[in-house]
């Protein structure tokens, strides 16, 4: 399959689950996007839902897609610790 175009969407500072070193920094349970979704009673993001956002982590209001329209994932910081405090 030939791919002519790649679009990368980076939601900077929008955490979607804790990193493996979360306990070292008091961040157990970190899930910024999930917590926002819970507080507002669920998200309504049909385009990001279709792309596969809810396939990364459980998000109230969004359904994981069996055939998302994109390849999805989350990144982990390479340097140890937090990038912001």
PDB file of N, CA, C and O in Angstrom:
ATOM      1  N   UNK A   1       0.839  -1.173   0.000  1.00  0.00           N
ATOM      2  CA  UNK A   1       0.000   0.000   0.000  1.00  0.00           C
ATOM      3  C   UNK A   1       0.888   1.242   0.000  1.00  0.00           C
ATOM      4  O   UNK A   1       1.766   1.388   0.851  1.00  0.00           O
ATOM      5  N   UNK A   2       0.657   2.112  -0.939  1.00  0.00           N
ATOM      6  CA  UNK A   2       1.396   3.366  -1.021  1.00  0.00           C
ATOM      7  C   UNK A   2       0.687   4.417  -0.180  1.00  0.00           C
ATOM      8  O   UNK A   2      -0.529   4.584  -0.277  1.00  0.00           O
ATOM      9  N   UNK A   3       1.445   5.120   0.639  1.00  0.00           N
ATOM     10  CA  UNK A   3       0.899   6.190   1.471  1.00  0.00           C
ATOM     11  C   UNK A   3       1.441   7.511   0.947  1.00  0.00           C
ATOM     12  O   UNK A   3       2.652   7.732   0.934  1.00  0.00           O
ATOM     13  N   UNK A   4       0.545   8.385   0.517  1.00  0.00           N
ATOM     14  CA  UNK A   4       0.950   9.673  -0.041  1.00  0.00           C
ATOM     15  C   UNK A   4       1.059  10.774   0.993  1.00  0.00           C
ATOM     16  O   UNK A   4       1.766  11.760   0.785  1.00  0.00           O
ATOM     17  N   UNK A   5       0.364  10.610   2.107  1.00  0.00           N
ATOM     18  CA  UNK A   5       0.330  11.682   3.088  1.00  0.00           C
ATOM     19  C   UNK A   5       0.192  11.092   4.486  1.00  0.00           C
ATOM     20  O   UNK A   5      -0.548  10.134   4.707  1.00  0.00           O
ATOM     21  N   UNK A   6       0.913  11.679   5.410  1.00  0.00           N
ATOM     22  CA  UNK A   6       0.805  11.300   6.818  1.00  0.00           C
ATOM     23  C   UNK A   6       0.532  12.568   7.609  1.00  0.00           C
ATOM     24  O   UNK A   6       1.225  13.572   7.446  1.00  0.00           O
ATOM     25  N   UNK A   7      -0.472  12.521   8.460  1.00  0.00           N
ATOM     26  CA  UNK A   7      -0.786  13.645   9.341  1.00  0.00           C
ATOM     27  C   UNK A   7      -0.622  13.157  10.770  1.00  0.00           C
ATOM     28  O   UNK A   7      -1.224  12.157  11.162  1.00  0.00           O
ATOM     29  N   UNK A   8       0.182  13.852  11.541  1.00  0.00           N
ATOM     30  CA  UNK A   8       0.399  13.501  12.943  1.00  0.00           C
ATOM     31  C   UNK A   8      -0.315  14.532  13.800  1.00  0.00           C
ATOM     32  O   UNK A   8      -0.072  15.731  13.668  1.00  0.00           O
ATOM     33  N   UNK A   9      -1.194  14.068  14.677  1.00  0.00           N
ATOM     34  CA  UNK A   9      -1.900  14.953  15.600  1.00  0.00           C
ATOM     35  C   UNK A   9      -1.292  14.746  16.976  1.00  0.00           C
ATOM     36  O   UNK A   9      -1.345  13.646  17.525  1.00  0.00           O
ATOM     37  N   UNK A  10      -0.719  15.797  17.530  1.00  0.00           N
ATOM     38  CA  UNK A  10      -0.138  15.735  18.870  1.00  0.00           C
ATOM     39  C   UNK A  10      -0.997  16.597  19.785  1.00  0.00           C
ATOM     40  O   UNK A  10      -1.118  17.805  19.582  1.00  0.00           O
ATOM     41  N   UNK A  11      -1.586  15.972  20.786  1.00  0.00           N
ATOM     42  CA  UNK A  11      -2.375  16.707  21.778  1.00  0.00           C
ATOM     43  C   UNK A  11      -1.457  16.950  22.972  1.00  0.00           C
ATOM     44  O   UNK A  11      -1.500  16.217  23.960  1.00  0.00           O
ATOM     45  N   UNK A  12      -0.628  17.986  22.871  1.00  0.00           N
ATOM     46  CA  UNK A  12       0.382  18.267  23.888  1.00  0.00           C
ATOM     47  C   UNK A  12      -0.262  18.547  25.236  1.00  0.00           C
ATOM     48  O   UNK A  12      -1.235  19.295  25.325  1.00  0.00           O
ATOM     49  N   UNK A  13       0.278  17.951  26.272  1.00  0.00           N
ATOM     50  CA  UNK A  13      -0.191  18.091  27.659  1.00  0.00           C
ATOM     51  C   UNK A  13      -1.558  17.468  27.891  1.00  0.00           C
ATOM     52  O   UNK A  13      -2.187  17.735  28.915  1.00  0.00           O
ATOM     53  N   UNK A  14      -2.030  16.646  26.966  1.00  0.00           N
ATOM     54  CA  UNK A  14      -3.290  15.931  27.154  1.00  0.00           C
ATOM     55  C   UNK A  14      -2.926  14.490  27.492  1.00  0.00           C
ATOM     56  O   UNK A  14      -2.814  13.640  26.608  1.00  0.00           O
ATOM     57  N   UNK A  15      -2.741  14.227  28.788  1.00  0.00           N
ATOM     58  CA  UNK A  15      -2.361  12.884  29.221  1.00  0.00           C
ATOM     59  C   UNK A  15      -3.478  11.885  28.999  1.00  0.00           C
ATOM     60  O   UNK A  15      -4.652  12.192  29.205  1.00  0.00           O
ATOM     61  N   UNK A  16      -3.105  10.692  28.577  1.00  0.00           N
ATOM     62  CA  UNK A  16      -4.089   9.628  28.359  1.00  0.00           C
ATOM     63  C   UNK A  16      -3.563   8.356  29.020  1.00  0.00           C
ATOM     64  O   UNK A  16      -3.249   7.370  28.354  1.00  0.00           O
ATOM     65  N   UNK A  17      -3.478   8.409  30.328  1.00  0.00           N
ATOM     66  CA  UNK A  17      -2.987   7.273  31.111  1.00  0.00           C
ATOM     67  C   UNK A  17      -1.603   7.537  31.662  1.00  0.00           C
ATOM     68  O   UNK A  17      -0.823   8.309  31.106  1.00  0.00           O
ATOM     69  N   UNK A  18      -1.322   6.876  32.765  1.00  0.00           N
ATOM     70  CA  UNK A  18      -0.035   7.083  33.433  1.00  0.00           C
ATOM     71  C   UNK A  18       1.093   6.357  32.711  1.00  0.00           C
ATOM     72  O   UNK A  18       0.867   5.398  31.972  1.00  0.00           O
ATOM     73  N   UNK A  19       2.311   6.836  32.942  1.00  0.00           N
ATOM     74  CA  UNK A  19       3.501   6.185  32.420  1.00  0.00           C
ATOM     75  C   UNK A  19       3.996   5.151  33.427  1.00  0.00           C
ATOM     76  O   UNK A  19       3.598   5.185  34.592  1.00  0.00           O
ATOM     77  N   UNK A  20       4.852   4.242  32.996  1.00  0.00           N
ATOM     78  CA  UNK A  20       5.344   3.207  33.916  1.00  0.00           C
ATOM     79  C   UNK A  20       6.050   3.753  35.159  1.00  0.00           C
ATOM     80  O   UNK A  20       6.056   3.089  36.195  1.00  0.00           O
ATOM     81  N   UNK A  21       6.645   4.949  35.078  1.00  0.00           N
ATOM     82  CA  UNK A  21       7.345   5.510  36.242  1.00  0.00           C
ATOM     83  C   UNK A  21       6.462   6.440  37.074  1.00  0.00           C
ATOM     84  O   UNK A  21       6.982   7.224  37.868  1.00  0.00           O
ATOM     85  N   UNK A  22       5.154   6.371  36.913  1.00  0.00           N
ATOM     86  CA  UNK A  22       4.231   7.283  37.603  1.00  0.00           C
ATOM     87  C   UNK A  22       4.383   7.256  39.117  1.00  0.00           C
ATOM     88  O   UNK A  22       4.273   8.301  39.759  1.00  0.00           O
ATOM     89  N   UNK A  23       4.629   6.109  39.693  1.00  0.00           N
ATOM     90  CA  UNK A  23       4.748   5.991  41.154  1.00  0.00           C
ATOM     91  C   UNK A  23       5.920   6.803  41.692  1.00  0.00           C
ATOM     92  O   UNK A  23       5.864   7.304  42.815  1.00  0.00           O
ATOM     93  N   UNK A  24       6.967   6.935  40.907  1.00  0.00           N
ATOM     94  CA  UNK A  24       8.151   7.679  41.347  1.00  0.00           C
ATOM     95  C   UNK A  24       7.883   9.177  41.478  1.00  0.00           C
ATOM     96  O   UNK A  24       8.660   9.887  42.116  1.00  0.00           O
ATOM     97  N   UNK A  25       6.810   9.661  40.891  1.00  0.00           N
ATOM     98  CA  UNK A  25       6.529  11.092  40.872  1.00  0.00           C
ATOM     99  C   UNK A  25       5.160  11.439  41.442  1.00  0.00           C
ATOM    100  O   UNK A  25       4.675  12.556  41.259  1.00  0.00           O
ATOM    101  N   UNK A  26       4.534  10.485  42.133  1.00  0.00           N
ATOM    102  CA  UNK A  26       3.225  10.741  42.724  1.00  0.00           C
ATOM    103  C   UNK A  26       2.125  10.885  41.694  1.00  0.00           C
ATOM    104  O   UNK A  26       1.148  11.600  41.920  1.00  0.00           O
ATOM    105  N   UNK A  27       2.274  10.214  40.572  1.00  0.00           N
ATOM    106  CA  UNK A  27       1.322  10.367  39.474  1.00  0.00           C
ATOM    107  C   UNK A  27       0.481   9.123  39.201  1.00  0.00           C
ATOM    108  O   UNK A  27      -0.051   8.967  38.102  1.00  0.00           O
ATOM    109  N   UNK A  28       0.357   8.243  40.182  1.00  0.00           N
ATOM    110  CA  UNK A  28      -0.468   7.050  39.987  1.00  0.00           C
ATOM    111  C   UNK A  28      -1.897   7.488  39.645  1.00  0.00           C
ATOM    112  O   UNK A  28      -2.456   8.366  40.304  1.00  0.00           O
ATOM    113  N   UNK A  29      -2.468   6.886  38.636  1.00  0.00           N
ATOM    114  CA  UNK A  29      -3.834   7.213  38.232  1.00  0.00           C
ATOM    115  C   UNK A  29      -3.942   8.399  37.287  1.00  0.00           C
ATOM    116  O   UNK A  29      -5.047   8.823  36.950  1.00  0.00           O
ATOM    117  N   UNK A  30      -2.809   8.937  36.855  1.00  0.00           N
ATOM    118  CA  UNK A  30      -2.843  10.076  35.925  1.00  0.00           C
ATOM    119  C   UNK A  30      -3.564   9.685  34.645  1.00  0.00           C
ATOM    120  O   UNK A  30      -3.265   8.654  34.042  1.00  0.00           O
ATOM    121  N   UNK A  31      -4.500  10.501  34.243  1.00  0.00           N
ATOM    122  CA  UNK A  31      -5.262  10.253  33.012  1.00  0.00           C
ATOM    123  C   UNK A  31      -6.070  11.526  32.749  1.00  0.00           C
ATOM    124  O   UNK A  31      -7.290  11.546  32.913  1.00  0.00           O
ATOM    125  N   UNK A  32      -5.372  12.586  32.341  1.00  0.00           N
ATOM    126  CA  UNK A  32      -5.989  13.898  32.172  1.00  0.00           C
ATOM    127  C   UNK A  32      -7.243  13.843  31.309  1.00  0.00           C
ATOM    128  O   UNK A  32      -8.296  14.339  31.712  1.00  0.00           O
ATOM    129  N   UNK A  33      -7.141  13.254  30.145  1.00  0.00           N
ATOM    130  CA  UNK A  33      -8.290  13.226  29.239  1.00  0.00           C
ATOM    131  C   UNK A  33      -9.436  12.400  29.823  1.00  0.00           C
ATOM    132  O   UNK A  33     -10.600  12.781  29.702  1.00  0.00           O
ATOM    133  N   UNK A  34      -9.112  11.281  30.449  1.00  0.00           N
ATOM    134  CA  UNK A  34     -10.142  10.455  31.076  1.00  0.00           C
ATOM    135  C   UNK A  34     -10.823  11.157  32.231  1.00  0.00           C
ATOM    136  O   UNK A  34     -12.035  11.039  32.406  1.00  0.00           O
ATOM    137  N   UNK A  35     -10.046  11.893  33.025  1.00  0.00           N
ATOM    138  CA  UNK A  35     -10.631  12.631  34.149  1.00  0.00           C
ATOM    139  C   UNK A  35     -11.520  13.772  33.663  1.00  0.00           C
ATOM    140  O   UNK A  35     -12.573  14.025  34.249  1.00  0.00           O
ATOM    141  N   UNK A  36     -11.119  14.451  32.618  1.00  0.00           N
ATOM    142  CA  UNK A  36     -11.965  15.503  32.041  1.00  0.00           C
ATOM    143  C   UNK A  36     -13.270  14.888  31.542  1.00  0.00           C
ATOM    144  O   UNK A  36     -14.350  15.423  31.794  1.00  0.00           O
ATOM    145  N   UNK A  37     -13.167  13.772  30.839  1.00  0.00           N
ATOM    146  CA  UNK A  37     -14.358  13.099  30.308  1.00  0.00           C
ATOM    147  C   UNK A  37     -15.307  12.709  31.434  1.00  0.00           C
ATOM    148  O   UNK A  37     -16.523  12.854  31.306  1.00  0.00           O
ATOM    149  N   UNK A  38     -14.759  12.219  32.524  1.00  0.00           N
ATOM    150  CA  UNK A  38     -15.585  11.804  33.665  1.00  0.00           C
ATOM    151  C   UNK A  38     -16.290  13.004  34.282  1.00  0.00           C
ATOM    152  O   UNK A  38     -17.485  12.935  34.570  1.00  0.00           O
ATOM    153  N   UNK A  39     -15.570  14.100  34.487  1.00  0.00           N
ATOM    154  CA  UNK A  39     -16.125  15.286  35.149  1.00  0.00           C
ATOM    155  C   UNK A  39     -17.229  15.942  34.313  1.00  0.00           C
ATOM    156  O   UNK A  39     -18.218  16.425  34.863  1.00  0.00           O
ATOM    157  N   UNK A  40     -17.062  15.958  32.997  1.00  0.00           N
ATOM    158  CA  UNK A  40     -18.066  16.613  32.144  1.00  0.00           C
ATOM    159  C   UNK A  40     -19.179  15.662  31.701  1.00  0.00           C
ATOM    160  O   UNK A  40     -20.054  16.050  30.926  1.00  0.00           O
ATOM    161  N   UNK A  41     -19.149  14.439  32.180  1.00  0.00           N
ATOM    162  CA  UNK A  41     -20.205  13.484  31.838  1.00  0.00           C
ATOM    163  C   UNK A  41     -20.027  12.805  30.495  1.00  0.00           C
ATOM    164  O   UNK A  41     -20.998  12.344  29.895  1.00  0.00           O
ATOM    165  N   UNK A  42     -18.802  12.741  30.023  1.00  0.00           N
ATOM    166  CA  UNK A  42     -18.500  12.068  28.756  1.00  0.00           C
ATOM    167  C   UNK A  42     -18.116  13.049  27.669  1.00  0.00           C
ATOM    168  O   UNK A  42     -18.550  14.201  27.662  1.00  0.00           O
ATOM    169  N   UNK A  43     -17.302  12.574  26.762  1.00  0.00           N
ATOM    170  CA  UNK A  43     -16.835  13.401  25.652  1.00  0.00           C
ATOM    171  C   UNK A  43     -17.701  13.186  24.416  1.00  0.00           C
ATOM    172  O   UNK A  43     -18.301  12.125  24.242  1.00  0.00           O
ATOM    173  N   UNK A  44     -17.760  14.193  23.570  1.00  0.00           N
ATOM    174  CA  UNK A  44     -18.429  14.096  22.278  1.00  0.00           C
ATOM    175  C   UNK A  44     -17.428  14.571  21.230  1.00  0.00           C
ATOM    176  O   UNK A  44     -17.413  15.743  20.853  1.00  0.00           O
ATOM    177  N   UNK A  45     -16.601  13.652  20.772  1.00  0.00           N
ATOM    178  CA  UNK A  45     -15.548  13.958  19.808  1.00  0.00           C
ATOM    179  C   UNK A  45     -15.633  12.959  18.653  1.00  0.00           C
ATOM    180  O   UNK A  45     -14.773  12.087  18.528  1.00  0.00           O
ATOM    181  N   UNK A  46     -16.658  13.076  17.812  1.00  0.00           N
ATOM    182  CA  UNK A  46     -16.892  12.045  16.797  1.00  0.00           C
ATOM    183  C   UNK A  46     -15.726  11.810  15.835  1.00  0.00           C
ATOM    184  O   UNK A  46     -15.476  10.671  15.441  1.00  0.00           O
ATOM    185  N   UNK A  47     -15.020  12.855  15.458  1.00  0.00           N
ATOM    186  CA  UNK A  47     -13.906  12.665  14.524  1.00  0.00           C
ATOM    187  C   UNK A  47     -12.738  11.942  15.182  1.00  0.00           C
ATOM    188  O   UNK A  47     -12.172  11.019  14.595  1.00  0.00           O
ATOM    189  N   UNK A  48     -12.369  12.354  16.405  1.00  0.00           N
ATOM    190  CA  UNK A  48     -11.289  11.664  17.109  1.00  0.00           C
ATOM    191  C   UNK A  48     -11.703  10.250  17.502  1.00  0.00           C
ATOM    192  O   UNK A  48     -10.872   9.342  17.534  1.00  0.00           O
ATOM    193  N   UNK A  49     -12.987  10.064  17.800  1.00  0.00           N
ATOM    194  CA  UNK A  49     -13.502   8.727  18.100  1.00  0.00           C
ATOM    195  C   UNK A  49     -13.335   7.820  16.875  1.00  0.00           C
ATOM    196  O   UNK A  49     -12.872   6.686  17.001  1.00  0.00           O
ATOM    197  N   UNK A  50     -13.707   8.312  15.701  1.00  0.00           N
ATOM    198  CA  UNK A  50     -13.577   7.528  14.467  1.00  0.00           C
ATOM    199  C   UNK A  50     -12.118   7.212  14.153  1.00  0.00           C
ATOM    200  O   UNK A  50     -11.813   6.156  13.600  1.00  0.00           O
ATOM    201  N   UNK A  51     -11.217   8.132  14.506  1.00  0.00           N
ATOM    202  CA  UNK A  51      -9.791   7.898  14.283  1.00  0.00           C
ATOM    203  C   UNK A  51      -9.234   6.823  15.211  1.00  0.00           C
ATOM    204  O   UNK A  51      -8.201   6.225  14.909  1.00  0.00           O
ATOM    205  N   UNK A  52      -9.907   6.568  16.341  1.00  0.00           N
ATOM    206  CA  UNK A  52      -9.459   5.520  17.254  1.00  0.00           C
ATOM    207  C   UNK A  52      -9.002   6.012  18.610  1.00  0.00           C
ATOM    208  O   UNK A  52      -8.309   5.279  19.316  1.00  0.00           O
ATOM    209  N   UNK A  53      -9.363   7.227  19.004  1.00  0.00           N
ATOM    210  CA  UNK A  53      -8.912   7.764  20.288  1.00  0.00           C
ATOM    211  C   UNK A  53      -9.266   6.847  21.457  1.00  0.00           C
ATOM    212  O   UNK A  53      -8.443   6.647  22.350  1.00  0.00           O
ATOM    213  N   UNK A  54     -10.467   6.293  21.464  1.00  0.00           N
ATOM    214  CA  UNK A  54     -10.889   5.432  22.578  1.00  0.00           C
ATOM    215  C   UNK A  54     -10.253   4.046  22.520  1.00  0.00           C
ATOM    216  O   UNK A  54     -10.467   3.235  23.420  1.00  0.00           O
ATOM    217  N   UNK A  55      -9.482   3.765  21.485  1.00  0.00           N
ATOM    218  CA  UNK A  55      -8.740   2.512  21.421  1.00  0.00           C
ATOM    219  C   UNK A  55      -7.452   2.599  22.241  1.00  0.00           C
ATOM    220  O   UNK A  55      -6.845   1.572  22.547  1.00  0.00           O
ATOM    221  N   UNK A  56      -7.037   3.794  22.594  1.00  0.00           N
ATOM    222  CA  UNK A  56      -5.826   3.983  23.389  1.00  0.00           C
ATOM    223  C   UNK A  56      -6.124   3.734  24.856  1.00  0.00           C
ATOM    224  O   UNK A  56      -5.362   3.048  25.538  1.00  0.00           O
ATOM    225  N   UNK A  57      -7.223   4.283  25.345  1.00  0.00           N
ATOM    226  CA  UNK A  57      -7.620   4.139  26.753  1.00  0.00           C
ATOM    227  C   UNK A  57      -9.125   4.361  26.850  1.00  0.00           C
ATOM    228  O   UNK A  57      -9.731   4.981  25.977  1.00  0.00           O
ATOM    229  N   UNK A  58      -9.715   3.847  27.921  1.00  0.00           N
ATOM    230  CA  UNK A  58     -11.151   4.039  28.149  1.00  0.00           C
ATOM    231  C   UNK A  58     -11.452   5.516  28.364  1.00  0.00           C
ATOM    232  O   UNK A  58     -10.805   6.181  29.173  1.00  0.00           O
ATOM    233  N   UNK A  59     -12.436   6.019  27.635  1.00  0.00           N
ATOM    234  CA  UNK A  59     -12.839   7.416  27.745  1.00  0.00           C
ATOM    235  C   UNK A  59     -14.359   7.486  27.761  1.00  0.00           C
ATOM    236  O   UNK A  59     -15.000   7.130  26.772  1.00  0.00           O
ATOM    237  N   UNK A  60     -14.951   7.937  28.867  1.00  0.00           N
ATOM    238  CA  UNK A  60     -16.410   8.052  28.930  1.00  0.00           C
ATOM    239  C   UNK A  60     -16.958   8.869  27.763  1.00  0.00           C
ATOM    240  O   UNK A  60     -16.451   9.948  27.456  1.00  0.00           O
ATOM    241  N   UNK A  61     -17.990   8.347  27.124  1.00  0.00           N
ATOM    242  CA  UNK A  61     -18.618   9.022  25.998  1.00  0.00           C
ATOM    243  C   UNK A  61     -18.099   8.575  24.642  1.00  0.00           C
ATOM    244  O   UNK A  61     -18.739   8.829  23.622  1.00  0.00           O
ATOM    245  N   UNK A  62     -16.947   7.910  24.616  1.00  0.00           N
ATOM    246  CA  UNK A  62     -16.370   7.454  23.352  1.00  0.00           C
ATOM    247  C   UNK A  62     -16.326   5.932  23.314  1.00  0.00           C
ATOM    248  O   UNK A  62     -16.147   5.277  24.341  1.00  0.00           O
ATOM    249  N   UNK A  63     -16.491   5.384  22.122  1.00  0.00           N
ATOM    250  CA  UNK A  63     -16.491   3.940  21.930  1.00  0.00           C
ATOM    251  C   UNK A  63     -15.252   3.527  21.139  1.00  0.00           C
ATOM    252  O   UNK A  63     -14.951   4.133  20.111  1.00  0.00           O
ATOM    253  N   UNK A  64     -14.529   2.504  21.601  1.00  0.00           N
ATOM    254  CA  UNK A  64     -13.416   1.990  20.794  1.00  0.00           C
ATOM    255  C   UNK A  64     -13.928   1.534  19.425  1.00  0.00           C
ATOM    256  O   UNK A  64     -15.039   1.018  19.308  1.00  0.00           O
ATOM    257  N   UNK A  65     -13.121   1.727  18.415  1.00  0.00           N
ATOM    258  CA  UNK A  65     -13.513   1.407  17.044  1.00  0.00           C
ATOM    259  C   UNK A  65     -12.890   0.085  16.597  1.00  0.00           C
ATOM    260  O   UNK A  65     -11.690  -0.132  16.763  1.00  0.00           O
ATOM    261  N   UNK A  66     -13.713  -0.792  16.031  1.00  0.00           N
ATOM    262  CA  UNK A  66     -13.198  -2.046  15.491  1.00  0.00           C
ATOM    263  C   UNK A  66     -12.363  -1.797  14.240  1.00  0.00           C
ATOM    264  O   UNK A  66     -11.388  -2.506  13.987  1.00  0.00           O
ATOM    265  N   UNK A  67     -12.741  -0.804  13.470  1.00  0.00           N
ATOM    266  CA  UNK A  67     -12.000  -0.435  12.264  1.00  0.00           C
ATOM    267  C   UNK A  67     -11.789   1.077  12.253  1.00  0.00           C
ATOM    268  O   UNK A  67     -12.466   1.794  11.516  1.00  0.00           O
ATOM    269  N   UNK A  68     -10.844   1.568  13.073  1.00  0.00           N
ATOM    270  CA  UNK A  68     -10.608   3.016  13.104  1.00  0.00           C
ATOM    271  C   UNK A  68     -10.123   3.509  11.743  1.00  0.00           C
ATOM    272  O   UNK A  68      -9.557   2.757  10.950  1.00  0.00           O
ATOM    273  N   UNK A  69     -10.363   4.782  11.503  1.00  0.00           N
ATOM    274  CA  UNK A  69      -9.967   5.371  10.222  1.00  0.00           C
ATOM    275  C   UNK A  69      -8.519   5.843  10.223  1.00  0.00           C
ATOM    276  O   UNK A  69      -8.071   6.467   9.260  1.00  0.00           O
ATOM    277  N   UNK A  70      -7.786   5.553  11.289  1.00  0.00           N
ATOM    278  CA  UNK A  70      -6.392   5.974  11.387  1.00  0.00           C
ATOM    279  C   UNK A  70      -5.610   4.960  12.211  1.00  0.00           C
ATOM    280  O   UNK A  70      -6.174   4.059  12.832  1.00  0.00           O
ATOM    281  N   UNK A  71      -4.321   5.134  12.195  1.00  0.00           N
ATOM    282  CA  UNK A  71      -3.441   4.397  13.093  1.00  0.00           C
ATOM    283  C   UNK A  71      -3.279   5.288  14.313  1.00  0.00           C
ATOM    284  O   UNK A  71      -3.082   6.494  14.171  1.00  0.00           O
ATOM    285  N   UNK A  72      -3.358   4.726  15.495  1.00  0.00           N
ATOM    286  CA  UNK A  72      -3.372   5.524  16.712  1.00  0.00           C
ATOM    287  C   UNK A  72      -2.322   5.020  17.690  1.00  0.00           C
ATOM    288  O   UNK A  72      -1.808   3.911  17.548  1.00  0.00           O
ATOM    289  N   UNK A  73      -2.013   5.836  18.673  1.00  0.00           N
ATOM    290  CA  UNK A  73      -1.077   5.432  19.714  1.00  0.00           C
ATOM    291  C   UNK A  73      -0.848   6.559  20.686  1.00  0.00           C
ATOM    292  O   UNK A  73      -1.390   7.654  20.537  1.00  0.00           O
ATOM    293  N   UNK A  74      -0.036   6.275  21.685  1.00  0.00           N
ATOM    294  CA  UNK A  74       0.358   7.326  22.620  1.00  0.00           C
ATOM    295  C   UNK A  74       1.860   7.265  22.788  1.00  0.00           C
ATOM    296  O   UNK A  74       2.479   6.213  22.620  1.00  0.00           O
ATOM    297  N   UNK A  75       2.433   8.396  23.117  1.00  0.00           N
ATOM    298  CA  UNK A  75       3.880   8.479  23.267  1.00  0.00           C
ATOM    299  C   UNK A  75       4.237   8.571  24.740  1.00  0.00           C
ATOM    300  O   UNK A  75       3.461   9.064  25.558  1.00  0.00           O
ATOM    301  N   UNK A  76       5.418   8.089  25.055  1.00  0.00           N
ATOM    302  CA  UNK A  76       5.950   8.198  26.408  1.00  0.00           C
ATOM    303  C   UNK A  76       7.228   9.028  26.344  1.00  0.00           C
ATOM    304  O   UNK A  76       8.043   8.880  25.433  1.00  0.00           O
ATOM    305  N   UNK A  77       7.378   9.882  27.310  1.00  0.00           N
ATOM    306  CA  UNK A  77       8.575  10.713  27.372  1.00  0.00           C
ATOM    307  C   UNK A  77       9.809   9.834  27.549  1.00  0.00           C
ATOM    308  O   UNK A  77       9.783   8.874  28.319  1.00  0.00           O
ATOM    309  N   UNK A  78      10.880  10.155  26.845  1.00  0.00           N
ATOM    310  CA  UNK A  78      12.104   9.367  26.913  1.00  0.00           C
ATOM    311  C   UNK A  78      12.921   9.735  28.144  1.00  0.00           C
ATOM    312  O   UNK A  78      13.495   8.858  28.790  1.00  0.00           O
ATOM    313  N   UNK A  79      12.980  11.016  28.474  1.00  0.00           N
ATOM    314  CA  UNK A  79      13.771  11.428  29.633  1.00  0.00           C
ATOM    315  C   UNK A  79      13.036  11.047  30.913  1.00  0.00           C
ATOM    316  O   UNK A  79      11.806  11.059  30.951  1.00  0.00           O
ATOM    317  N   UNK A  80      13.786  10.707  31.962  1.00  0.00           N
ATOM    318  CA  UNK A  80      13.122  10.346  33.217  1.00  0.00           C
ATOM    319  C   UNK A  80      12.477  11.566  33.869  1.00  0.00           C
ATOM    320  O   UNK A  80      12.983  12.683  33.758  1.00  0.00           O
ATOM    321  N   UNK A  81      11.371  11.343  34.540  1.00  0.00           N
ATOM    322  CA  UNK A  81      10.716  12.435  35.263  1.00  0.00           C
ATOM    323  C   UNK A  81       9.663  13.125  34.433  1.00  0.00           C
ATOM    324  O   UNK A  81       9.217  12.623  33.402  1.00  0.00           O
ATOM    325  N   UNK A  82       9.279  14.289  34.911  1.00  0.00           N
ATOM    326  CA  UNK A  82       8.221  15.064  34.266  1.00  0.00           C
ATOM    327  C   UNK A  82       8.828  16.146  33.390  1.00  0.00           C
ATOM    328  O   UNK A  82       9.946  16.605  33.627  1.00  0.00           O
ATOM    329  N   UNK A  83       8.075  16.545  32.374  1.00  0.00           N
ATOM    330  CA  UNK A  83       8.529  17.688  31.586  1.00  0.00           C
ATOM    331  C   UNK A  83       7.979  18.985  32.164  1.00  0.00           C
ATOM    332  O   UNK A  83       8.486  20.067  31.867  1.00  0.00           O
ATOM    333  N   UNK A  84       6.934  18.876  32.999  1.00  0.00           N
ATOM    334  CA  UNK A  84       6.389  20.038  33.700  1.00  0.00           C
ATOM    335  C   UNK A  84       6.087  19.638  35.135  1.00  0.00           C
ATOM    336  O   UNK A  84       5.873  18.461  35.423  1.00  0.00           O
ATOM    337  N   UNK A  85       6.071  20.600  36.021  1.00  0.00           N
ATOM    338  CA  UNK A  85       5.735  20.304  37.426  1.00  0.00           C
ATOM    339  C   UNK A  85       4.701  21.290  37.910  1.00  0.00           C
ATOM    340  O   UNK A  85       4.276  21.222  39.064  1.00  0.00           O
TER     341      UNK A  85
END
